[in-house]
Amino acid sequence: MWRVLAEGSPGLNDFASFGAAGIMGAMWLWERTTSRRREEQLDEAHTRIIADKVQLDELISVVRQNTEVMTRLTAAQEQLGQKLSGKG
């Protein structure tokens, strides 16, 4: 177990030479390192989510515009069909 901690935490041997205080210091250093990595991962995920939201908003806007155009086109086709059949 100490070998794994020693490989992942620089200076563990220096802390361990101080006994319990060294172990506590090494644990604190290891916790801070892993916490920093986790915070970076959360920041990256947040950035991706925000970017995805912007893209999704743009996609929804395009779909709404296309729906409006298709509705107008259908109405125009119906009017033209009525005029051509003599009902309008």
Backbone bond lengths (Angstrom), bond angles and torsions (degrees), N, CA, C in turn:
res aa  C-N    CA-C-N  psi(-1)  N-CA   C-N-CA  omega(-1)  CA-C   N-CA-C  phi
1 M - - - 1.444 - - 1.535 110.18 -
2 W 1.319 116.90 -43.55 1.464 119.41 -178.72 1.520 111.21 -65.51
3 R 1.356 115.76 -31.54 1.452 118.92 179.16 1.531 109.85 -63.90
4 V 1.328 116.55 -42.20 1.463 120.87 179.17 1.515 110.02 -62.90
5 L 1.325 117.23 -45.01 1.466 120.65 178.33 1.524 111.16 -64.85
6 A 1.332 116.12 -39.57 1.461 120.11 -178.23 1.525 110.74 -65.16
7 E 1.343 117.10 -36.78 1.457 119.98 179.25 1.519 111.42 -71.52
8 G 1.348 117.51 -33.63 1.450 121.48 -176.72 1.512 114.08 -88.23
9 S 1.328 117.77 -18.29 1.462 120.99 -176.86 1.517 110.00 -123.56
10 P 1.328 116.56 113.96 1.465 118.62 178.79 1.515 110.74 -66.30
11 G 1.308 116.13 138.98 1.451 119.73 176.17 1.519 115.25 82.08
12 L 1.339 118.38 14.20 1.468 120.24 -178.72 1.516 110.79 -63.11
13 N 1.316 117.31 -39.64 1.463 120.16 179.67 1.526 111.11 -59.83
14 D 1.333 116.04 -37.50 1.464 119.47 178.14 1.518 110.70 -63.96
15 F 1.344 116.30 -42.75 1.457 119.71 179.98 1.525 111.07 -69.43
16 A 1.326 117.03 -41.84 1.465 120.62 -176.51 1.518 111.26 -63.85
17 S 1.302 117.56 -28.14 1.463 119.57 179.24 1.527 111.45 -67.42
18 F 1.306 118.13 -13.19 1.455 122.08 177.60 1.529 112.56 -94.27
19 G 1.309 118.24 8.35 1.458 122.29 176.57 1.521 111.72 76.93
20 A 1.335 115.75 -137.94 1.464 121.49 -176.43 1.525 111.18 -60.22
21 A 1.317 116.49 -39.47 1.469 119.43 179.25 1.529 110.32 -63.55
22 G 1.326 115.75 -37.52 1.453 119.76 178.11 1.510 111.75 -66.11
23 I 1.332 115.73 -40.97 1.460 119.97 177.87 1.525 110.32 -63.96
24 M 1.316 116.96 -43.75 1.469 120.64 178.05 1.524 110.69 -61.93
25 G 1.319 116.19 -41.40 1.461 120.08 178.23 1.516 111.94 -64.13
26 A 1.326 116.55 -41.71 1.461 120.77 178.81 1.520 110.58 -64.92
27 M 1.321 116.33 -41.64 1.463 120.31 178.27 1.520 110.39 -63.31
28 W 1.322 117.01 -40.96 1.470 120.31 178.78 1.521 110.24 -63.82
29 L 1.333 116.13 -44.53 1.455 120.24 -179.90 1.523 110.83 -62.81
30 W 1.312 116.81 -42.55 1.466 121.56 178.98 1.528 110.10 -64.27
31 E 1.330 117.58 -42.63 1.471 121.62 179.31 1.516 110.84 -63.49
32 R 1.303 118.01 -42.01 1.467 121.59 179.82 1.528 110.54 -64.92
33 T 1.335 116.35 -40.98 1.460 120.17 179.81 1.521 110.46 -63.52
34 T 1.328 117.11 -47.42 1.463 119.80 -179.74 1.526 110.91 -68.04
35 S 1.319 117.65 -35.69 1.464 120.29 177.41 1.519 111.05 -64.56
36 R 1.311 116.93 -41.21 1.469 120.81 179.02 1.529 110.19 -63.05
37 R 1.333 116.35 -43.12 1.467 119.23 177.94 1.517 110.75 -61.38
38 R 1.325 116.73 -43.23 1.464 120.79 -179.38 1.527 110.59 -64.10
39 E 1.316 117.43 -41.15 1.462 120.54 177.99 1.525 110.89 -62.63
40 E 1.329 117.11 -39.40 1.461 120.51 177.13 1.527 110.57 -64.01
41 Q 1.334 116.72 -40.89 1.464 120.29 177.77 1.526 110.74 -63.21
42 L 1.321 117.06 -41.70 1.465 120.70 178.87 1.523 111.06 -65.24
43 D 1.332 116.81 -40.69 1.468 120.36 177.72 1.524 111.09 -62.30
44 E 1.334 115.94 -42.80 1.466 119.62 178.96 1.530 110.88 -64.60
45 A 1.331 116.67 -42.02 1.463 120.24 178.99 1.524 110.44 -63.92
46 H 1.323 117.36 -41.05 1.459 121.44 178.92 1.521 110.49 -62.15
47 T 1.328 116.83 -43.23 1.458 121.26 178.79 1.527 110.62 -60.98
48 R 1.345 116.56 -43.46 1.470 120.09 178.48 1.522 110.98 -64.01
49 I 1.322 117.40 -41.38 1.468 120.92 -179.11 1.527 110.31 -63.47
50 I 1.319 116.88 -43.82 1.463 120.67 178.93 1.537 109.85 -62.74
51 A 1.329 117.15 -43.77 1.469 120.53 178.96 1.525 110.50 -63.15
52 D 1.325 116.56 -41.40 1.468 120.34 178.28 1.522 110.63 -63.88
53 K 1.331 117.29 -37.86 1.465 120.84 179.98 1.524 109.95 -64.24
54 V 1.325 117.03 -42.18 1.468 120.93 178.98 1.524 109.36 -61.91
55 Q 1.324 116.91 -45.62 1.467 120.05 179.62 1.525 110.95 -64.62
56 L 1.316 117.03 -39.09 1.458 120.58 178.72 1.528 111.00 -65.69
57 D 1.329 117.37 -41.66 1.461 120.65 176.79 1.530 111.06 -60.10
58 E 1.337 116.35 -41.27 1.463 120.28 178.30 1.526 110.81 -64.92
59 L 1.322 116.76 -41.30 1.460 120.94 178.93 1.529 110.66 -63.49
60 I 1.315 117.59 -43.54 1.463 121.21 178.96 1.521 110.50 -62.17
61 S 1.325 116.57 -39.80 1.462 120.80 178.07 1.525 111.12 -61.77
62 V 1.320 116.83 -44.39 1.467 120.64 179.60 1.528 110.23 -64.14
63 V 1.320 117.59 -41.88 1.468 120.58 179.46 1.524 110.43 -62.91
64 R 1.334 117.40 -41.58 1.474 120.25 178.18 1.528 111.13 -62.84
65 Q 1.330 115.81 -44.91 1.469 119.44 179.12 1.526 110.78 -61.69
66 N 1.322 116.78 -42.98 1.466 120.00 178.92 1.526 111.20 -63.64
67 T 1.330 116.92 -38.29 1.459 120.72 178.48 1.519 110.84 -63.65
68 E 1.337 116.65 -42.83 1.462 120.44 178.74 1.536 110.57 -62.98
69 V 1.318 116.50 -43.84 1.468 120.34 -179.98 1.520 110.21 -63.86
70 M 1.320 117.82 -43.80 1.470 121.05 -179.99 1.533 110.70 -64.20
71 T 1.323 117.34 -37.49 1.465 120.76 178.06 1.523 110.50 -64.13
72 R 1.347 116.25 -45.63 1.462 119.80 178.35 1.528 111.65 -64.61
73 L 1.324 116.73 -39.89 1.451 120.59 179.18 1.531 111.12 -64.18
74 T 1.313 116.59 -42.41 1.466 120.41 178.56 1.527 110.66 -62.92
75 A 1.333 116.60 -42.70 1.471 120.55 178.95 1.534 109.82 -63.38
76 A 1.319 118.08 -41.73 1.457 121.57 179.51 1.525 110.64 -65.48
77 Q 1.307 116.90 -39.55 1.471 120.09 177.92 1.523 110.88 -64.65
78 E 1.323 116.44 -40.26 1.463 119.69 178.87 1.526 110.67 -64.25
79 Q 1.320 117.19 -43.03 1.465 120.89 178.21 1.522 110.77 -62.73
80 L 1.311 117.34 -43.73 1.456 121.58 179.19 1.528 110.28 -63.83
81 G 1.320 116.05 -41.84 1.462 120.03 178.14 1.525 111.76 -62.06
82 Q 1.339 116.74 -39.49 1.462 120.90 178.41 1.519 110.84 -67.26
83 K 1.330 117.48 -40.31 1.473 121.25 179.41 1.520 110.74 -65.02
84 L 1.329 115.07 -41.28 1.474 119.38 -178.35 1.527 111.09 -70.55
85 S 1.303 117.86 -30.98 1.471 119.69 -179.54 1.529 111.49 -86.67
86 G 1.324 117.08 -4.89 1.472 121.66 177.84 1.498 113.65 84.62
87 K 1.322 118.56 10.87 1.485 121.18 -179.52 1.516 111.51 -91.66
88 G 1.293 120.70 -11.56 1.432 122.14 -173.69 1.438 116.74 -106.74
